[in-house]
Amino acid sequence: MTRIGRIRIGMAGFAAVVAMAVSHGAVQAQESWLVGAWEATAEMTGMPGTTVSMTWTIEAAEDGAFTGSWTGQGQGQSYTRDMSDISVDGDAFGFTVRIEEQGQAGDLVLEGTMAEGEVSGTWEVRPEGMPAVMTGTFSGARAEGEGAGR
């Protein structure tokens, strides 16, 4: 399977450590279980108790492409960004969010899967031109009122 997730985030906005990139999967957008609103919590490796709440909403266009927005909240800050390169491959998913903050940019890479109506996976932050500087895990579920997942 190819890499499924990238997210861009500014170093100063480490709470914005959330965004997703996904390579296009075999599932058509309008048939995807990923379409809708999701709520999740991201935890940072090596920093117990440091969490970021995130929500994302994904829609499907008539041409089968995905569009979406992502919001991350933590450390007293909130960021909302457009998502791009959203895709699904079976139960795996990912997406990208470009975040530029105080002249710096980077990728937050999220890769996840869905099982029994819940999503979970890993993420890492890669400042532009550098290896990952932060990593962690995330878990969540469809937002209330969004219907049952698969």
N, C-alpha and C positions, 0 to 999 in steps of 0.2 A: 504494500500500500504506500502511496506517496504521502509526503508530509501534509498534514491537514490543518495548519493554523498559524497565523501570524498576527501580531498586534503591535502597533507602534505607539510609544509613549515617551513623553519627555522625562528626563532624569529628575527634574524638580518636582514633577507631578507623580511621584512614585505611587500615590494612591490611585492614579489612573492606570495602574499596572494591569489594565484589562482591555483586551480587544482581541479580535480573532481573525485568522486568515484560513481559508480552506480552499484546497484545490477542488476543481469541479468533479463531482461524483457522478455515478451512473443514474441516480434518481432524479427525475424531473422535478423542478421546484414546486410546481402546482400540486404534486403528489406527495410532497415531503412532510414528514412528521415534525420537522424543525420549524415550520411556519407557525408563527404565533409569538406570544410573550413568555419569557423565561426569567426566573429569579435565581441567583446563585451567590455563594460566598466563596471567596478565594482566600486561601491561607498561604503564608510565606514560609518556605523552608528555613529553619534555623531562627525564626522569630516567632516563638509561641505567642498566641494571643493577638498577633497583628493580622487583621483581616480587612478585606475590601468587599463590600456588597456590590453586586452588579446585576443589572437587568439588561436584557436585550430583546428587541422585537424584530422579527423577520417576516417579510412579505414576499410573495411570488408575483413576478410580472407575467404578462401574457406570453412573452417570449421564452419563459422558463427560467429566467435569471432571478437571483435573489437580491433583495435590497434590505437594509436594516439599519437600526441605530442601537448603540450601546451606551450605557451609563454606568460609571463606577463611582462609588462613594466610600470614603475612608479617610482617616487622619484629618477630619474636619473639612474635607474638600469634596467636590462633586464635579465630574466631567461627563459630558455627553458628546459623542462622536458618531459620525456615519461609519457603517461597516462596509467592507468591500470583499471581493473574492470569496463570497460565502458559498459553501458547498456541503453536500452530504454524500456519503458512500455507505449504504446500508445503515447500520446503527452508529457509524462514526461521523463526526462533523468537525468543522472548524471555520474560522473567519478572521479577517484582519481589520484593525482599527488604527488609523494613522493619528498619532498624537504628537503635536509639536508644542513645546513649552519653553519659554525663555530662550529661544534660539537653538534648542536641542530637540532631536527627534530620535525615535527608536521603534522597535517592533516588540509587541507583546504577543507571543505565540501561544495560542491555546489549541489543544487537541483534546477531543472528548468523545465519549460514547453515550448512548442512551440505553437504559435497561429498566424495564418495569416502570416506565413513566418518569424516571429521574435521569439527570445528566451528571456526568463526573468526568474528570480528566486532569491534565497537567497544563501548566503554563510556564513560560519563561520570558523575561524581558531582555531584549537585545538592543542596546543603544546602537544607532546607526554606525556601521563599520566596526563594531566590537562584538566579542562573544557574549553569551548570556551573563548578566550580572545579578539577576534575581530569578528564583524558581519557586514553584509551589504547586498546590493542587486546588481544585475547585469542585463544588458539588451544588446541585440545585434541582429545581423542578419547574414545571409549567406554572406561570403566574395564576393566582386564583381567578376564576371566572373564564379561563381560557380553554376549558374542556379537558377531557382525559387524554393523555398521551397514549402511545402504543403500549 
